[in-house]
Amino acid sequence: MIQETQPQLATRAADDAAANPFEIAQRQFDKAAEYLDLKAGVRAWLRVPHREIAVNFPVHIDDGSVEIFTGYRVQHNTTRGPAKGGIRYHPDVTLDEVRALSMWMTWKCAVVNIPYGGAKGGVICNPKQMSQNELENLTRRYTSEISVFMSPEGDIPAPDVNTNPQVMAWIMDTYSMHRGYSTPAVVTGKPIEIGGSLGRNEATGRGTVITTLEALEHLEIPVEGAEVVVQGYGNAGSVAAYLLQDYGAKIIAMSDSRGGIYNRDGFDAREVKDFKAETGSVVEYPGAEGLTNAELLELKCDVLVPEMEEHTSTEDNAGHIKAKVVAEAANGPTTPEADEIMYEKGIFVIPDILCNAGGVTVSYFEWVQDLQAFFWSEGEINQQLEGIMVRSFDDVLSISQEKEADMRTAAYILAIKRVSDATTIRGIYP
Ligand code: GLU
């Protein structure tokens, strides 16, 4: 008989639990695990990360000094395939955050049924205050430090908060220099010139839109004229906004870390994106009413797209959210308390591990193309993406209806079952 033992990880203090993303990820897991008859040991195993690496490393700074940075790479699970997940650069990165994000990647890849496990990486830094040269130095050294984990078969990084195709190019180059030959399949989200995939830049926003259209259809809300609020106007949020606009939706508000703008008659989402690219923020956009991020979340609308950091919807504000659909383009924007409040209010939440899975899905296509050294057309990629997102949405909705559970719990049930079945079939080594 296998005993259920739970490894003790050093997490943040218990009184900080409400803000600890890893504990939130575990609570979400526990809630869904109750619906499943998991084998002894499997539940305890899936609720913790498999491998973790913490690295402190020196980087040359432009003024001639050397600064020490701290980074992490966590592989939550590799049962269904290589560990997959992005790398973020942010001053607030913590090991617990990276653990949570790695766990969410495992479930995300399982929800859309692509043959990956989950990983995440992060470096504590403020890339907005660093030069290109410093960012390159940091990226190359961090890549070397975590390269013991990385390989096309083992662990494949990608972009996340504050990292982009150029950073992926440095990762690909550094790894390839160590190997002595070009290894494009070791990282995704690369520039097209070095083995990136068409459609990858838009993929997270496009996946968000595909699942939003499915949700609107299910709720019988016409997309034509639907009012959309986008909190965070980065890559995923701005793409989601202009694609929804192409379907006839009205984008009435958007924001970034500096604040938001509002116009009941709707914005041209592409013009606002260009404005932000030029000025660094949406806030000065002409002819718009200004509002705070907190006010923006409480606007009456059909669709709210949160694309900002974790914990956008908490027990403090979830009761004031007036959207009919919340499409989580960000990872972890909702606490378990907020989930319950929104479920009771009848708000339809498309959970992050489903809603923003378009990014990793096209990362998967990129990896497959790199391994085959044979590239597909953008039309083919978008069509395959749509097929996967629609099928996954339908799978999750069916479970949600059958179990009378919210969409997040339903997505977890689907994902945990896939990973636990794979674990059981493979068996425990030795
Ligand atoms: N960072 C993205 C995510 O959270 C993409 C990960 C990937 O493509 O591997 O899903």
Residues whose N, C-alpha, C, O or C-beta is under 5 A from the ligand:
A	BS01	LIG	K84 G85 G86 I156 A158 P159 D160 N356 G359 V360 S363
